[in-house]
Amino acid sequence: MSRRNSYAPLLAVCAGYFMVILDVTVINVAVPVIGRDLSASLTGIQWITDGYTLVFAGFLLSAGALGDRLGNRRVFCSGVVVFTVSSAACALAPSASFLVAARLAEGLGAALIVPGSLALLQQAYPEQSTRSRAFGLWGSMAGIAASAGPLLGGLLVSTVGWRWVFLINLPVGIACLVLTLRYVAPSPRRTDRALDWPAQCAVVAAVALLTAALNEAGRRGWSDPAVLAGLGLAVLAVAAFALRERLAASPALPLGLLRSRAMSGGAVIGMLFNFAFYGMVFTASLEFQHQRGYSALGTGAALFPAVVMTTFASVLSGRLSRRTGDRPLVVSGMLLAALGLAGWAAAGSEPAYPLLVAPMMAAGFGTSFALTGSTSTMMGAAPPAYSGTASALFNTTRQVGSATGVALGGSLLATAGSYGTGIRINMAIGSLAYLTAAALAWLCVPAKPKTT
């Protein structure tokens, strides 16, 4: 690769990842306005957010296996096309049900994009030092998208309307496709890798049942038979997946990979910090608009301290990881984030906004600071032939965390005695999730950097 074009694959791949993450955060300040405009209930608002995340999480393993089988660049580009077209459909949605359906299609496009993004970086930057830098910049791209999302969403909703929240994906998608086809080398195809459809169906069922049960708990109550049945069936789907993978001749996720503490621990860590962070952003967005009367733009500005720190933290962690290794970064990031959400929970039921700035900054910085180390741990533990699968596993668990964080947060707001109580409970649960992730990182993440 020539020096002039050394960063072109990174820019191309990160453009697609930017689009996916922007669509997660930009929607948070827009959903209350969308809900009023399309006459959606609180459960409907949750599905506008979680319908995307549900399909995204459910199909990531399938997309990772497809990438390994058909070539990661081909699957990545297909995802960009699906995502861009479905974004246009979201912008034209005449009703809440149509919007939810279009968001499901968007989630499928995102699922095809994300596993390939990490696998293509692994392919383009084989040396450990340059790969760590690439993963750090990949994480900072997520931080930029997360930082831009709430403010951009608020600005668009307050000026040209919520439909432009989706239309902005069109130029990004087109640029990403052009850059990828021009600068990213074709990926090897491993046609001997069969697709394990029973296992894929079990994953989709588990994610869908869990998310649906948590969403409906806010409307029906936690003891409702339908909610309990959904949770029970989700557990059975996970058990069916594990059994299938043990018996399958060509499993989608070889259970031998999970015997690696770095890989299995990294996957759970990703789930826990996404659960805590996106649960915080979703519930805070609703609280700022519904209880404090902020506009969409004001809500984006209020959330800015949390998400702007992600950009700085990702770049810093990418630089530090080459000297410190991944474990100190992940542990310290999770502890800082836990302290932030604990501070919010302790601030009272109706704290003044200035008291929330430091907790939000701590949560945003800590989450992103841990992301680079977690990513490097997961991808470093995977054999090259399973790079797409490893990326898919990591991002599947992260998106399951996001979906459950949003669903549980919405249900707590709906069932608690007041918004203030629901917020405090949600922040306390998020803090415990961060602490658990810190303990797992101490046990599972390698202590020293690799020298390869």
Buried (B, 14 or more C-beta within 10 A) or exposed (E): EEEEEEBBBBBBBBBBBBBBBBBBBBBBBBBBBBBEBBEBEBBBBBBBBBBBBBBBBBBBBBBBBBBBBBBBBBBBBBBBBBBBBBBBBBBEBEEBEBBBBBBBBBBBBBBBBBBBBBBBBBBBBEEBBBBBBBBBBBBBBBBBBBBBBBBBBBBBBBEEBBBBBBBBBBEBBBBBBEBBEEBBEEBEBBEEBEBBEBBBBBBBBBBBBBBBBBBBBBBBEBEBEBBBEBBEBBEBBBEBBBEBBEEBEEBBBBEEBBEBBBBBBBBBBBBBBBBBBBBBBBBBBBBBBEBEEBBBBBBBBBBBBBBBBBBBBBBBBBBBBBEBBBBBBBBBBBBBBBBBBBBBBBBEEEBEEEEBEBBBBBBBBBBBBBBBBBBBBBBBBBEEEBBBBBBBBBBBBBBBBBBBBBBBBBBBBBBBEEBBBBBBBBBBBBBBBBBBBBEBBBEBBBEEBBEE
